[in-house]
C-alpha cells in the first residue's frame, strides 16, 4: 500500500520533472507567438532585462579642402534601459478525495494515478498560462504590455524614448479611398523607423478587428483585385472569416481574440485578449533582431542564479495532515519589440 507522502516524494514529482511535463502540455494557438515570438525566447539569470540603445544617426559628411582637417567623429549616445520581468504564478489544490484510489490495498500504480491527476490539472492551468502569454505578446506588438486587469506593466515607447506614429485613417467607409496608397504610407513609415537592415523575408503584418477587416475586403478598390482569380484557393466573397490575405504589400489578418469578447479587451479588466472591431495594428514579421522574449528564473530558492525557463511547476504535500497536494505553476516572460516605433495602428472610418 502506498501513502500520499511516499507518492509526493517520488522523483516523478521533482520540480525538474514537473516543469518538463508542464512545458509539454497542449498549446492554445496564439498568433502573436506564432508570427513573431517563436524561437526568439532566451533565459536570463536576473529578474530584470536590460537593453542598450545606440542613438547614433547616420548623416552626410561635408567636403573639405585637401590637406585640411577631417570631420571628427562624435561618441555614440548610448542609453541603458531596464525593465522588471513579469512574474505570473497560478496555484491549485488537489484534495485526497480526488486521488483516493491510491490507498487501495494492492495498488501498484500509485504514482501513475496521482501523476495523471496532476497532469490533468496542469493542462487546465496551462491553458490559462497560454492565454496570459498571448496577452503579454499581443501587448508587445501594440507597444504597451498590460496585466490581466488592464493596467500597463510597461510602455515600450517610454522605455526606448520614442513616440508612436499617429494612427492612419484608412477611410474604408469612403468608396473613393485609394487603399493601396494607405498601405504604402504604412510600409514606408515602418521601414524608416526600423533603423536596421531588413531581411528579404520580412513582412508587414496586420491584425485587424472584425469590422475593419470586413470593410477592407468589401472596399471597391480592394475587392476588385481578386476579380479573375477563379482558380485561387481562397477568394474574396467566400467564407473568409479569420482569414489572411496580402494587399498593397501588407498581410492582413482578421485577428481572433478571446471568444465572446469584443473591443480592445486587453486594455480593460477581465484578462481577455482582443482588438477593437474598427481598429488595426501593424508590425514586422520574419524580421530577426526586431523582437525578443526573456525568461527570468523561477521563484524557487533552488532556481535563483540559474538560467530562466519558459515555465515552472512544483507540488507540495499538506505539511500538517497530508490532506491535499498544492500545485504551484509560474511563468516569468518579458516579450518586447526592440524597435517599438515600427508599431503602427489604423482606424476604419
Order of alpha helices (4+ residues) and beta strands (2+ residues): alpha-alpha-beta-beta-beta-beta-alpha-beta-beta-alpha-beta-alpha-beta-alpha-alpha-beta-beta-beta-beta-beta-beta-beta-beta
